[in-house]
């Protein structure tokens, strides 16, 4: 059983975390608004879930909105700073995604294989990403796993459409040889969504 399966968050909401942890020392927040209508977020970035910040930055590129919440503690970042997605209410994150019709949340899952678990309420986009991952040699699963991400309060579903995608990447997909394929597949699916939404 992974640590994520048995973990209980130290804090129930961001305000509790911010009352005890110091921004700029213990954690940092990045919010880049580009007006794209699509936000790529890593709510457990930095040292909380290794490699998720880098993947989110690469997917967002220079044109999609980007949000990162990054742990900077010398140790125990996951145990101290992890806020479950349905409790993740950092104000800058909510302000950014409120203006976006599509939200993709990048997470890390403690899995030694090479697979991506897709969840969230935007099943069409999740399936489109899974298809693009598959043709690039990345195993992707859209159902039957423990991270469905269907809760309306899940941060990935709090954009203007009320539905987004949660992307859980195993350890070897973050920083490993398949990471570029993951980034390309997800980014292409998001850009296709963006082009389809333009008048």
C-alpha positions as CSV (number, residue, x, y, z in Angstrom):
1,X,0.0,0.0,0.0
2,X,1.4,3.4,-0.9
3,X,1.9,6.2,1.5
4,X,-0.8,8.1,-0.4
5,X,-3.3,5.4,0.3
6,X,-2.8,5.7,4.1
7,X,-1.9,9.4,4.4
8,X,-4.1,11.9,6.3
9,X,-3.5,15.5,5.6
10,X,-2.1,17.6,8.4
11,X,-4.3,20.5,7.4
12,X,-8.0,20.6,6.3
13,X,-7.7,23.8,4.2
14,X,-5.1,26.3,3.0
15,X,-5.8,28.8,5.7
16,X,-4.8,26.3,8.4
17,X,-1.6,25.5,6.4
18,X,-0.8,29.2,5.9
19,X,-1.2,29.9,9.6
20,X,1.7,27.6,10.5
21,X,3.9,27.5,7.4
22,X,5.8,30.4,5.9
23,X,5.3,31.3,2.2
24,X,8.6,31.8,0.5
25,X,10.4,29.6,3.0
26,X,8.3,26.5,3.5
27,X,6.3,26.7,0.3
28,X,5.9,28.9,-2.8
29,X,3.0,29.7,-5.1
30,X,3.3,30.5,-8.8
31,X,0.3,31.8,-10.7
32,X,0.7,32.8,-14.4
33,X,-2.4,34.1,-16.1
34,X,-2.2,34.0,-19.9
35,X,-5.8,34.3,-20.8
36,X,-5.8,30.9,-22.6
37,X,-8.9,29.5,-20.9
38,X,-6.9,26.4,-20.0
39,X,-5.1,26.0,-16.7
40,X,-2.4,23.5,-16.0
41,X,-1.9,23.1,-12.3
42,X,0.4,21.2,-9.9
43,X,-1.2,21.6,-6.5
44,X,1.4,19.2,-4.9
45,X,4.5,20.5,-6.7
46,X,8.0,21.0,-5.6
47,X,9.1,18.4,-3.0
48,X,5.5,17.3,-2.2
49,X,5.1,15.1,-5.3
50,X,8.4,15.1,-7.1
51,X,8.5,16.2,-10.7
52,X,4.9,17.4,-11.0
53,X,6.0,21.1,-11.2
54,X,8.3,20.3,-14.1
55,X,5.7,18.4,-16.0
56,X,3.1,21.1,-15.5
57,X,5.4,23.8,-16.6
58,X,6.3,21.8,-19.8
59,X,2.7,21.1,-20.6
60,X,1.7,24.8,-20.1
61,X,4.6,26.0,-22.2
62,X,4.4,29.8,-22.9
63,X,0.7,29.9,-23.8
64,X,-1.5,28.1,-21.3
65,X,-2.3,29.3,-17.8
66,X,-0.1,27.8,-15.0
67,X,-0.4,27.3,-11.3
68,X,2.1,25.7,-8.9
69,X,1.9,25.1,-5.2
70,X,5.4,23.9,-4.3
71,X,6.8,22.4,-1.1
72,X,10.2,23.7,-0.1
73,X,10.8,22.0,3.3
74,X,14.0,20.1,3.8
75,X,12.0,16.9,4.5
76,X,8.5,15.6,5.1
77,X,6.9,17.8,2.4
78,X,4.2,15.3,1.5
79,X,3.4,14.6,5.1
80,X,3.3,18.3,6.0
81,X,2.1,20.3,3.0
82,X,-0.2,17.9,1.0
83,X,-3.8,19.2,0.8
84,X,-6.2,16.6,-0.7
85,X,-7.5,17.9,-4.1
86,X,-11.1,18.3,-2.8
87,X,-9.7,20.4,0.1
88,X,-7.3,22.4,-2.0
89,X,-8.6,26.0,-1.7
90,X,-5.5,28.2,-2.1
91,X,-7.1,31.6,-3.2
92,X,-4.7,32.3,-6.1
93,X,-5.4,28.8,-7.5
94,X,-9.2,29.3,-7.3
95,X,-9.0,32.8,-8.8
96,X,-6.9,31.6,-11.7
97,X,-9.0,28.5,-12.6
98,X,-12.3,30.4,-12.2
99,X,-11.6,32.1,-15.5
100,X,-10.7,28.8,-17.3
101,X,-13.1,26.4,-19.0
102,X,-10.6,23.6,-18.8
103,X,-8.3,22.6,-15.8
104,X,-5.7,19.9,-15.9
105,X,-4.2,18.9,-12.6
106,X,-0.9,17.1,-12.6
107,X,-0.2,14.7,-9.7
108,X,2.3,12.0,-8.8
109,X,1.3,8.6,-7.7
110,X,3.5,6.2,-5.8
111,X,3.7,3.5,-8.4
112,X,6.9,1.8,-9.7
113,X,5.5,1.1,-13.1
114,X,5.1,3.4,-16.1
115,X,1.5,4.4,-16.2
116,X,-0.8,7.3,-16.1
117,X,-4.1,7.3,-14.3
118,X,-6.7,9.8,-15.6
119,X,-9.7,11.0,-13.7
120,X,-11.9,14.1,-13.4
121,X,-15.3,15.0,-14.7
122,X,-14.2,15.8,-18.2
123,X,-14.2,12.2,-19.5
124,X,-14.0,13.3,-23.1
125,X,-10.7,15.1,-22.6
126,X,-9.4,12.3,-20.3
127,X,-10.0,9.7,-23.0
128,X,-8.4,12.0,-25.7
129,X,-5.3,12.3,-23.5
130,X,-5.3,8.5,-22.9
131,X,-5.5,7.9,-26.6
132,X,-2.6,10.2,-27.3
133,X,-0.5,8.6,-24.5
134,X,-1.2,5.1,-25.9
135,X,0.1,5.9,-29.3
136,X,3.3,7.2,-27.7
137,X,3.9,4.0,-25.7
138,X,2.5,5.2,-22.4
139,X,0.0,3.0,-20.6
140,X,-3.0,5.1,-19.5
141,X,-6.1,4.1,-17.5
142,X,-9.3,6.1,-17.4
143,X,-11.3,4.0,-15.0
144,X,-11.0,1.2,-12.4
145,X,-8.3,3.0,-10.4
146,X,-8.4,4.6,-7.0
147,X,-8.1,8.2,-8.2
148,X,-11.4,8.9,-10.1
149,X,-11.3,12.7,-9.3
150,X,-15.1,13.0,-9.8
151,X,-15.9,15.1,-6.7
152,X,-17.2,18.5,-7.7
153,X,-15.0,20.0,-5.0
154,X,-11.8,18.5,-6.5
155,X,-9.7,21.4,-7.7
156,X,-9.5,20.0,-11.2
157,X,-13.3,20.4,-11.5
158,X,-13.5,23.9,-10.2
159,X,-13.0,25.7,-13.5
160,X,-15.9,27.5,-15.2
161,X,-17.2,24.4,-16.8
162,X,-17.3,22.4,-13.6
163,X,-15.3,19.6,-15.1
164,X,-11.6,19.0,-15.6
165,X,-9.0,16.2,-15.7
166,X,-6.8,14.8,-13.0
167,X,-3.6,13.2,-14.3
168,X,-1.7,10.9,-11.9
169,X,1.7,10.0,-13.1
170,X,3.7,7.1,-11.7
171,X,7.3,7.7,-10.4
172,X,9.0,6.6,-13.7
173,X,6.9,9.0,-15.8
174,X,8.2,12.0,-13.9
175,X,11.7,12.6,-15.0
176,X,12.1,9.3,-16.8
177,X,12.6,8.7,-20.5
178,X,8.9,8.8,-21.2
179,X,8.3,12.2,-19.7
180,X,8.7,14.0,-23.0
181,X,6.1,11.7,-24.6
182,X,3.7,12.4,-21.7
183,X,4.2,16.2,-22.0
184,X,3.7,16.1,-25.8
185,X,0.6,13.9,-25.6
186,X,-1.2,16.0,-23.0
187,X,-0.2,19.4,-24.5
188,X,-1.4,18.4,-27.9
189,X,-4.8,17.3,-26.5
190,X,-5.1,20.6,-24.6
191,X,-4.2,22.6,-27.7
192,X,-6.7,20.7,-29.8
193,X,-9.4,21.5,-27.1
194,X,-8.3,25.2,-27.3
195,X,-8.5,25.4,-31.1
196,X,-11.9,23.7,-31.0
197,X,-13.3,26.2,-28.5
198,X,-12.2,29.3,-30.5
199,X,-14.8,30.9,-32.7
